[in-house]
Amino acid sequence: MTLRPTRQADARPRRSRFTRVGLLAAILLTGALACNLPGRKQSPPETEVSPTLPRPPIPTPVLDPSSLCPTETGDTKLYLSLRNGFCFLYPAHYELRPDFEPSEDLVTLVGPLADPQAQESIAVRLSVAFNGPSDGMSSEQYAARWREVHQAPSDVPGYAETITGRAGWTLNGLPGFGLERRTFLIVAGFRYSITLVPLPEDVPVLAQEATLVWQTVTGSLVFFPPQGGQDYVQAEQVCPQETADSRPYISLKDGYCLLYPSDFEPDESFPGSFTGGPVVGVVEGWGEIRTSLTFGTFGAFPGSSAREVLAPRLEFIDAASVQDTTMGGAQAVVFRDPREPWASRQAMIVYRDFVYTIVAQPWEPERFPSGIEYLDRVWDTVTDSVAFFNRWN
């Protein structure tokens, strides 16, 4: 199983005059990557980030936030997050579980299965998330910005909705793990979102459960100053600036930014992939080959180091080549994958329990000597400049 980015589509490269060698990364990686789940969208194109956004507001301490929270009943339980600044009641028969992409700023409730006897069955899921400072946006503006960053379909309807006396904005029918409802809230200078899947009208057998958990949570939700918001990292705080020899690339959706050589070309159809240099060779079935580097995501691995994530795949790579390092202040490993159609230099990076990958290829000095200078340069430019921040939600 090959280690490759998963945000991109699983498709063979086009056999054009300059084959996008970076597409190989997706083909060799897709089977193992936890992020490549149905309904997920590709990362948005390079995004400009203003360096002049206002600083996050300083929360006013609440001596005992729990005193603001509602009281449990025989049918409900209380969830309280001092870090994220909210509490709410939820149906007692629901479970708190990790999400598909676990986060310390996200809580997910999971209800009964539609068909407990089925091998695979859908269940009601409701998530409440703290998503960082509002940067002066209203709830409606927040929803519009989220739609832009995540490339949500423009025809998904939106409408104003009041949640416990606060003005929110709801997008109903977003594609994801089934159609979902997502409500965006700005509270005291911070962004929050509430997500429900499936929609009650989409799965009649779960309609009652979906309505119950939505009404219970949104009808009891209480906000107070978050105690952990100060460690939220924004792109403009860490991303590198353009130089004479390099250009910036920023993925707000995936939470990383980097510089790439100015003579390399970003692949607009394959976000996070850059190609440059001369044609280094022709490989049957692939056409003309140029040097490429692809930066992608590998998924959430709570509590795991990069070596631990890599361990099940050691049989597929050159185990003696594995080296520990850091990139963007995050723990990482670098290694060589010798498999056909050509060898590649790769890295796994762990930032806040989320794993990113780098694939640079072809890495074969004897077979493709004219490309090594370009491979070393794009590798050094990217790995020396990469920075990570909280993914934009």
C-alpha positions in Angstrom: 0.0 0.0 0.0 1.5 3.3 -1.1 1.4 6.5 0.9 -0.1 9.2 -1.1 -2.3 12.3 -0.5 -6.1 11.7 -0.3 -7.7 15.0 -0.9 -7.3 14.7 -4.6 -9.3 12.5 -7.0 -8.3 8.9 -7.7 -7.6 9.2 -11.4 -4.9 8.2 -13.8 -2.8 11.1 -15.2 -3.6 12.3 -18.6 -1.3 11.2 -21.4 -0.7 14.7 -22.6 2.5 16.2 -23.8 3.4 17.0 -20.2 1.9 14.3 -18.1 1.0 15.5 -14.6 3.3 13.2 -12.8 1.8 14.4 -9.5 -1.4 12.5 -10.4 0.5 9.3 -9.7 0.5 10.2 -6.0 -3.3 9.9 -5.8 -3.4 6.5 -7.7 -0.8 4.9 -5.4 -2.2 6.3 -2.2 -6.0 6.2 -2.5 -6.6 2.7 -1.2 -5.1 3.4 2.2 -6.0 7.0 2.9 -8.5 7.6 5.6 -9.6 11.0 4.2 -10.8 9.7 0.8 -14.4 9.2 2.0 -17.5 9.4 -0.2 -18.8 12.9 -0.7 -15.6 14.6 0.2 -14.5 17.5 -2.0 -11.1 18.4 -3.2 -9.1 21.1 -1.6 -9.9 24.6 -3.0 -7.4 26.3 -5.2 -4.7 28.6 -3.7 -6.4 31.1 -1.4 -5.3 34.6 -0.5 -5.2 35.3 3.2 -5.2 38.9 4.5 -2.4 39.7 6.9 -4.5 42.4 8.5 -7.3 40.4 10.1 -8.2 41.5 13.7 -6.7 39.6 16.5 -9.0 37.1 18.3 -10.9 38.7 21.2 -9.7 38.0 24.7 -12.3 36.0 26.5 -13.7 37.4 29.8 -13.4 34.7 32.4 -16.5 33.2 33.9 -15.9 32.0 37.4 -18.3 29.0 37.2 -19.5 28.4 33.6 -21.4 25.3 34.7 -23.7 27.6 36.7 -25.0 28.9 33.3 -25.8 25.4 32.0 -29.2 23.7 31.9 -30.0 20.9 34.3 -30.1 17.2 33.3 -33.4 15.4 33.3 -34.3 11.8 33.2 -34.2 11.8 29.4 -31.2 14.1 28.9 -27.5 14.4 29.7 -25.4 17.5 30.0 -22.3 18.1 27.8 -20.0 20.9 29.0 -16.8 22.1 27.3 -14.9 24.8 29.2 -12.3 24.9 26.4 -14.8 25.7 23.7 -17.2 27.8 25.6 -20.5 25.9 25.4 -22.8 23.4 27.0 -26.0 21.7 26.1 -28.4 18.9 26.8 -28.7 15.9 24.6 -30.9 12.8 24.5 -29.7 10.3 27.1 -29.7 7.4 24.7 -27.1 9.2 22.4 -23.4 8.4 22.6 -20.5 10.8 22.5 -18.1 9.5 19.9 -15.0 10.6 17.9 -15.8 12.2 14.6 -14.4 11.0 11.2 -11.8 13.7 11.8 -11.4 13.9 15.6 -10.7 17.4 17.0 -10.5 18.7 20.5 -12.8 21.5 19.4 -15.6 19.2 18.1 -18.1 17.0 19.9 -20.3 14.5 18.0 -23.4 12.7 19.2 -24.4 9.5 17.6 -27.9 8.0 17.8 -29.6 4.7 17.0 -29.0 2.9 13.7 -31.7 3.0 11.0 -31.4 -0.8 10.7 -29.4 -2.4 13.6 -29.5 -5.8 11.8 -27.8 -4.5 8.6 -24.1 -4.9 8.1 -23.8 -1.2 7.2 -26.5 1.2 8.5 -26.8 4.9 8.8 -27.3 6.6 12.2 -28.2 10.2 13.2 -25.1 12.3 13.9 -25.1 15.8 15.4 -21.8 17.8 15.9 -21.2 21.0 17.7 -17.8 22.7 16.9 -15.8 25.7 18.0 -14.1 27.1 14.9 -12.0 30.0 16.0 -12.3 33.8 15.9 -15.0 35.4 13.7 -12.7 38.1 12.1 -15.6 40.5 12.2 -18.1 38.4 10.2 -21.8 38.0 10.8 -23.3 34.5 10.8 -24.5 34.9 7.3 -21.1 36.1 6.1 -19.5 33.2 7.9 -21.8 30.7 6.1 -20.9 32.4 2.7 -17.2 32.2 3.5 -17.5 28.5 4.5 -19.4 27.8 1.3 -16.5 29.4 -0.7 -13.6 27.7 1.1 -15.3 24.2 1.0 -16.6 24.7 -2.5 -20.2 23.9 -1.5 -22.7 23.9 -4.3 -24.2 27.3 -4.9 -27.7 25.9 -5.2 -27.8 24.6 -1.6 -30.5 26.8 0.1 -29.6 29.1 3.0 -31.8 30.8 5.5 -31.7 32.7 8.8 -32.4 30.7 11.9 -32.4 31.7 15.6 -30.6 29.3 18.0 -31.3 30.0 21.7 -31.9 33.7 21.0 -28.8 34.1 18.7 -29.0 34.9 15.0 -27.6 32.0 12.9 -27.5 31.0 9.2 -28.3 27.5 8.0 -27.3 25.7 4.8 -29.7 22.8 4.4 -28.8 19.9 2.0 -25.0 20.1 1.9 -23.4 17.0 0.4 -21.2 15.0 2.8 -21.9 11.7 4.4 -25.4 12.0 3.2 -27.1 15.4 2.9 -26.5 17.5 6.0 -27.8 20.6 7.7 -25.1 23.0 8.9 -25.9 26.1 11.0 -23.3 28.8 11.4 -23.3 31.0 14.5 -21.2 34.0 15.6 -21.1 34.4 19.4 -19.1 37.0 21.2 -16.5 37.2 18.4 -16.1 33.4 17.8 -17.4 31.0 15.1 -19.5 27.9 16.0 -21.2 25.4 13.8 -23.9 22.7 14.4 -24.1 19.9 11.9 -26.9 17.3 11.5 -26.9 14.3 9.2 -29.1 12.8 7.8 -31.8 15.4 7.1 -35.1 14.3 8.8 -36.9 14.3 5.4 -34.3 12.2 3.7 -34.5 9.1 6.0 -38.1 8.8 7.3 -37.2 6.0 9.7 -34.8 8.4 11.4 -36.9 11.5 11.1 -38.1 11.4 14.7 -34.6 10.8 16.1 -33.1 13.6 13.9 -35.7 16.1 15.0 -35.4 15.0 18.7 -31.6 15.5 18.9 -31.7 18.8 16.9 -34.4 20.3 19.1 -32.9 19.1 22.3 -29.4 20.4 21.6 -30.3 23.7 19.9 -33.0 24.4 22.5 -30.6 24.1 25.4 -27.3 25.4 24.0 -25.5 27.9 26.2 -22.4 29.9 25.3 -19.8 31.4 27.6 -16.2 32.7 27.0 -14.0 29.8 25.7 -10.9 29.0 27.8 -9.0 27.3 24.9 -9.6 29.7 22.0 -6.2 31.5 22.5 -4.3 28.5 21.0 -6.3 28.6 17.7 -3.8 29.2 14.9 -4.8 31.2 11.9 -3.2 31.1 8.5 -2.1 34.7 8.5 -0.2 34.1 11.7 2.2 31.5 10.3 2.1 31.4 6.4 5.3 32.4 4.6 5.5 35.4 2.2 6.3 35.2 -1.5 10.0 35.6 -2.5 11.8 36.4 -5.7 12.2 32.6 -6.3 9.0 31.2 -4.8 5.3 31.5 -4.8 2.8 30.8 -1.9 0.2 28.1 -1.8 -2.5 28.1 0.9 -5.2 25.5 1.7 -7.6 26.9 4.2 -9.7 23.8 4.1 -6.8 21.4 4.8 -4.9 23.7 7.2 -1.5 24.1 5.6 0.5 26.6 3.5 3.9 26.5 1.8 6.1 28.0 -0.9 6.9 26.3 -4.2 9.6 27.3 -6.8 8.4 30.1 -9.1 9.4 28.1 -12.2 7.1 25.2 -11.1 3.5 25.0 -12.2 0.6 24.3 -9.8 -1.9 21.8 -11.1 -5.3 23.5 -11.0 -7.1 20.2 -11.4 -5.0 18.5 -8.6 -4.7 20.9 -5.7 -1.4 20.7 -3.8 0.6 19.3 -6.8 3.4 21.2 -8.5 5.3 20.2 -11.7 8.5 21.7 -13.1 11.7 21.2 -15.0 12.3 19.5 -18.3 10.9 16.2 -19.6 13.1 13.7 -17.8 12.0 10.6 -19.7 9.2 8.7 -21.3 7.5 5.8 -19.6 5.2 3.4 -21.4 1.7 3.9 -20.2 2.5 7.3 -18.7 4.0 9.3 -21.5 6.4 12.2 -20.9 7.6 12.5 -17.3 8.5 15.7 -15.4 9.5 16.3 -11.8 6.6 16.8 -9.5 5.8 17.2 -5.8 2.3 16.6 -4.3 1.3 17.7 -0.8 -1.8 16.1 0.6 -3.7 14.9 3.6 -3.7 11.4 5.1 -6.4 11.6 7.8 -6.7 11.7 11.6 -4.6 9.4 13.8 -5.2 10.5 17.4 -2.3 9.9 19.7 -0.1 8.4 17.0 3.4 9.5 15.9 4.5 9.6 12.3 6.5 6.4 12.7 3.4 4.6 14.2 1.3 5.7 11.3 4.0 4.5 8.9 4.6 1.2 10.7 1.9 -1.0 9.0 3.3 0.1 5.6 7.0 -0.6 6.2 6.9 -3.7 4.0 6.2 -1.5 1.0 9.0 1.0 1.4 12.7 1.0 2.0 12.7 0.7 5.8 16.4 1.6 6.1 15.7 4.9 4.5 13.3 6.1 7.3 14.5 9.2 9.1 13.0 11.3 11.9 12.8 15.0 11.4 10.5 18.0 11.8 8.6 20.1 9.3 6.8 23.3 10.1 7.4 22.6 13.8 5.6 19.3 13.5 7.1 15.8 14.0 7.7 14.0 10.7 9.4 11.0 9.0 11.1 11.0 5.6 11.6 7.8 3.5 12.0 6.3 0.1 9.3 4.3 -1.7 11.1 2.1 -4.3 8.1 0.8 -6.2 7.3 1.1 -9.8 6.8 2.8 -12.1 9.5 4.9 -10.4 10.8 5.6 -6.9 9.7 8.6 -4.9 10.9 10.6 -1.9 8.1 10.8 0.7 7.3 12.3 4.1 4.6 11.9 6.7 3.9 14.8 9.1 1.7 14.8 12.2 0.2 18.1 13.3 -2.4 18.0 16.1 -3.2 14.3 15.4 -3.8 15.0 11.7 -1.4 13.5 9.1 -0.1 15.1 6.0 2.0 13.6 3.2 4.5 14.7 0.7 5.4 12.8 -2.5 8.3 14.0 -4.7 9.1 12.0 -7.9 10.7 10.5 -9.8 13.6 10.0 -7.3 16.0 7.9 -9.4 19.3 9.7 -10.1 20.6 7.0 -12.5 17.3 6.6 -14.5 16.2 10.2 -14.5 19.4 12.3 -13.9 18.2 15.5 -15.4 15.4 15.8 -12.9 17.3 15.4 -9.6 18.3 19.1 -9.4 14.6 20.1 -9.7 13.4 17.4 -7.3 15.9 18.5 -4.6 14.9 22.2 -5.1 11.2 21.7 -4.9 11.6 19.4 -1.9 13.7 21.9 0.0 11.5 24.9 -0.9 8.4 23.1 0.3 9.7 21.4 3.4 11.6 24.5 4.6 8.6 26.7 4.3 5.5 24.6 5.2 3.4 25.8 8.1 0.2 24.4 9.7 -2.8 26.1 11.2 -6.4 25.2 12.2 -8.4 24.0 9.3 -11.0 26.5 8.3 -14.5 25.4 9.3 
